[in-house]
Structures are given as C-alpha cells and as structure tokens.
Amino acid sequence: MSKYHYYFRSGNLDTFAVKGNCLRGPLCSMTLSHDNTGVSPGWYVDYVEVTSIAPSRGCRKINFPVNAWLAVDEPPFGTASRGVCLCDEIIRDDVYAPS
C-alpha cells in the first residue's frame, strides 16, 4: 500500500505483508485484534485473506470470514478468532469454514 493510503476506512481493501516462521502444517486459524488507538478505533472486518508462500510448497490462499465490528466497547470486544482444521473434519459452532 502507498504511504498515502488511509488504512481502516469504510469501503477500503487494506493489504499487509507479514513475514513469519514457516508453518509445519496447513493454516487453520487466525486471531485478529487491535489496540484501540486512533481517532475512531473501531472498524468492521468482512474477511481476512491469508496467502501463505513457502519456497518448497508454493502458495496457499485461505479466506477467513469475520463479519464483525472490532471495537473495545461492543462484542467481540476488539478481537475476532476464526478457524477451521480441515484435517479434523470437525467444525464447532464458534469456528467458521473458509469460503
């Protein structure tokens, strides 16, 4: 994203690149939270799309539907967790399958 991009604005699609350790297995959960800073800290999240890139495994894209307002003064109180472990083939009520 450009240094002039206004993050977390209504209607925006914000993109972030994050480096991390290699995953030992498939990505099956994520937790999204914020620190409640800024003028208007609450924001609505439709989904989080993660593209995992590994030199030996290629790319894998997974979509976690969130559909939640992240604000400290209303549920889910600034944190949303979503997950699905396809290898278990068990999806609990609080876990959402990728679209």
QUICOR-V901509 format. One record per residue. N is the residue number from 1. RES is the residue in three letters. NEAR is the number of other C-alpha atoms within 8 Angstrom. Layout:
n: [N;N]
res: [RES;RES]
near: [NEAR;NEAR]
//
This chain:
n: [1;2;3;4;5;6;7;8;9;10;11;12;13;14;15;16;17;18;19;20;21;22;23;24;25;26;27;28;29;30;31;32;33;34;35;36;37;38;39;40;41;42;43;44;45;46;47;48;49;50;51;52;53;54;55;56;57;58;59;60;61;62;63;64;65;66;67;68;69;70;71;72;73;74;75;76;77;78;79;80;81;82;83;84;85;86;87;88;89;90;91;92;93;94;95;96;97;98;99]
res: [MET;SER;LYS;TYR;HIS;TYR;TYR;PHE;ARG;SER;GLY;ASN;LEU;ASP;THR;PHE;ALA;VAL;LYS;GLY;ASN;CYS;LEU;ARG;GLY;PRO;LEU;CYS;SER;MET;THR;LEU;SER;HIS;ASP;ASN;THR;GLY;VAL;SER;PRO;GLY;TRP;TYR;VAL;ASP;TYR;VAL;GLU;VAL;THR;SER;ILE;ALA;PRO;SER;ARG;GLY;CYS;ARG;LYS;ILE;ASN;PHE;PRO;VAL;ASN;ALA;TRP;LEU;ALA;VAL;ASP;GLU;PRO;PRO;PHE;GLY;THR;ALA;SER;ARG;GLY;VAL;CYS;LEU;CYS;ASP;GLU;ILE;ILE;ARG;ASP;ASP;VAL;TYR;ALA;PRO;SER]
near: [6;4;4;4;6;5;6;7;7;4;4;7;4;7;5;5;4;4;4;4;4;5;6;4;4;5;7;8;9;8;8;7;8;8;5;9;7;5;4;5;8;10;9;8;10;8;9;9;8;7;8;7;8;8;5;4;6;7;8;7;8;9;10;14;12;10;8;9;11;17;13;10;5;8;9;11;9;15;10;11;8;13;11;12;11;7;4;5;6;7;9;6;5;5;9;12;9;8;5]
//
